[in-house]
Structures are given as C-alpha cells and as structure tokens.
Amino acid sequence: MANPNLKENKVKRAFALPFRNVIKVLSPVSYVKHQYKYITHHKLNLKNPTRYTEKLQYLRLFVYPKEPLVIKAASRDGAREFLKEKGYEKILIPIYGIYDKFEDIDFDKLPAQFVMKCTHACAFNEIVRDKSKFDKESSKKKFNKWLKTNYGNKTVEKHYSPIKPRIIIEKYLGEIDSLPTEYKIHVFNGVAKSMYVVTGRGKDIRYNNYYIDWKEFDGSQFNGWKKREEKLPIPKNWDEMVKIAEDLAKDFPFVRVDLYNIDGKIYFSELTFTPAKGTLILDNDKCDFEMGEWLDISKYLKN
C-alpha cells in the first residue's frame, strides 16, 4: 500500500510558492529543510541524520557541491570522461556530437533517430524517434531555455551549478515506441545494496524495486510509482553489471548507477548522486532507516 503522505496539501503549496525562490537564495539549508518536511512529512535532522533520505540531504547540501569528482561525474560529458578514465569506454552510448549552442547542430548529418540531452541537468532531454516529424523550432526554444537555466540553483543540488551547459546527442537505443529496460543500482560506500528496474518507458512505465540479489524490496517503492506484477528476468551478466556499478561508485559515499542491458550488451546511462533530490516518500517508512544503515557519512559529519 502506498504511503498516505503522498497526499499533497495544496493550500500550503500555494502559500509557499511566492517565497520559494527567495528562500533558495537567502538560505538553501532552510529551503531544503522546509522542502523535505513538506514532501516527506518528516522533520529533517542534519546534526545526526539516520534516515537514508536525511543522509542524502546532508550530502546534497554540504558534501557533493564541494567535490570536483562529483561535479564532473554528474555531468553528461564529464561522466563520459570519468568512465574512460576507469576503463569503461566500451559501455558508453555512441554519440554524434557535443554542442555549445543549438544553432551549432547540423541536423542533416544526424540519423533518423537520436536523443538530445543537456549536459548540466536532469530531465532536460528530447527523444527523437522520427527526424522527419521533428519540430526543430520548438526544440530550439526548449534547449535555449534549458541552456540558460542554472539547474543547481533551481533544484538546490549545487553540484550541478559549475557544469558547463551544453547539448550532447546520443544514439537512440530503444524500439520505435519504447525505451530499453533500465537498471538503477544504488551503491552505498562502494557496495551495491539495492536497485529498481524501469520497464515500459514510452508505453506503460513501471518501477520494480529489489535488493541487489533480486529479492523484492517493495517497501522502498517511492512517490506512488507502480510496479509490474510479473517476474522480471535477471540479465545473464548481472554480476558484471554489479561489478561495474561498484567500481564506478567506489569514490563516492553514495551514487545511483544507471545501466542498460540490451541483448547482453551493457550500456552506461548516468550517475545520479541525489535521486529525486532525496525527497522520497517510501511505501514503507522502515526502509528509509534500513537504507540509512547502509550509508556511512560519519567522516563528513565530523568535518
């Protein structure tokens, strides 16, 4: 059963909206505390965080914005360099180019299908499944707006702010009407502990949560997402995927490593350091504490 805290207080939201941007600038910590309480209905303890979501907020505010490697790995282009340095160039999705401006893109040279993403943000993307139907002017307006957006300031995930806004164009890996299954592996202090599998994106999207051994972890389902009831197949090279995730994550206290597996071929998607800004409403609140035990940030708290 979904967490009852999913119900939103629209009156509170309407009251807070006019002041939101001001508080972000004047006191990011206060903003995050209010945001966390409003979404999760829990008071945020930053002095002695015990919940997984609390520890994510601590990393979000005080640790990741100061870590150059996090800033590099959080960017679309920087992540590619990070993987090359780690020896994982073979799992990178092929790209057609990286551009400072939309006007620099020569669409005549692009294939019929491709994916456009901003390097400095999450969800600033456009999937082009049929170039003949592509609305170039509409896309230009979106990307010009996105490129001017300081995503780190907008979401108070400051590790995004130093990233240079650019457009990266990747090969499209999906079918004509759907994207491939994505495996989002959560790595705590270098150890993969849990994950969720995204299926049906573009058709009937579902999210199935598991421990890393594929035992169901339904209580960690969050924000009202629905799961697929049928049993999902485990990739034959799952152990290799876990190894890759742990290797990529070993430099960080926490990161979610997103991978694809298409006919046995592993592809890298992205590294996410503060999933959903850490403001997750879990179906079972006990899972927040369980995952909190997996994440040791004591050395950062002492500092």
Secondary structure as GFF3:
##gff-version 3
##sequence-region A 1 303
A	DSSP	three_ten_helix	4	6	.	.	.	ID=ss1
A	DSSP	alpha_helix	10	26	.	.	.	ID=ss2
A	DSSP	alpha_helix	28	40	.	.	.	ID=ss3
A	DSSP	alpha_helix	52	58	.	.	.	ID=ss4
A	DSSP	pi_helix	59	63	.	.	.	ID=ss5
A	DSSP	three_ten_helix	64	66	.	.	.	ID=ss6
A	DSSP	alpha_helix	68	74	.	.	.	ID=ss7
A	DSSP	alpha_helix	76	86	.	.	.	ID=ss8
A	DSSP	three_ten_helix	89	91	.	.	.	ID=ss9
A	DSSP	beta_strand	95	99	.	.	.	ID=ss10
A	DSSP	three_ten_helix	102	104	.	.	.	ID=ss11
A	DSSP	three_ten_helix	107	109	.	.	.	ID=ss12
A	DSSP	beta_strand	114	118	.	.	.	ID=ss13
A	DSSP	beta_strand	125	128	.	.	.	ID=ss14
A	DSSP	three_ten_helix	131	133	.	.	.	ID=ss15
A	DSSP	alpha_helix	136	147	.	.	.	ID=ss16
A	DSSP	alpha_helix	151	155	.	.	.	ID=ss17
A	DSSP	three_ten_helix	158	160	.	.	.	ID=ss18
A	DSSP	beta_strand	167	171	.	.	.	ID=ss19
A	DSSP	beta_strand	182	188	.	.	.	ID=ss20
A	DSSP	beta_strand	191	199	.	.	.	ID=ss21
A	DSSP	beta_strand	206	211	.	.	.	ID=ss22
A	DSSP	three_ten_helix	218	220	.	.	.	ID=ss23
A	DSSP	alpha_helix	238	249	.	.	.	ID=ss24
A	DSSP	beta_strand	254	262	.	.	.	ID=ss25
A	DSSP	beta_strand	265	272	.	.	.	ID=ss26
A	DSSP	three_ten_helix	275	278	.	.	.	ID=ss27
A	DSSP	alpha_helix	285	294	.	.	.	ID=ss28
A	DSSP	alpha_helix	298	302	.	.	.	ID=ss29
###
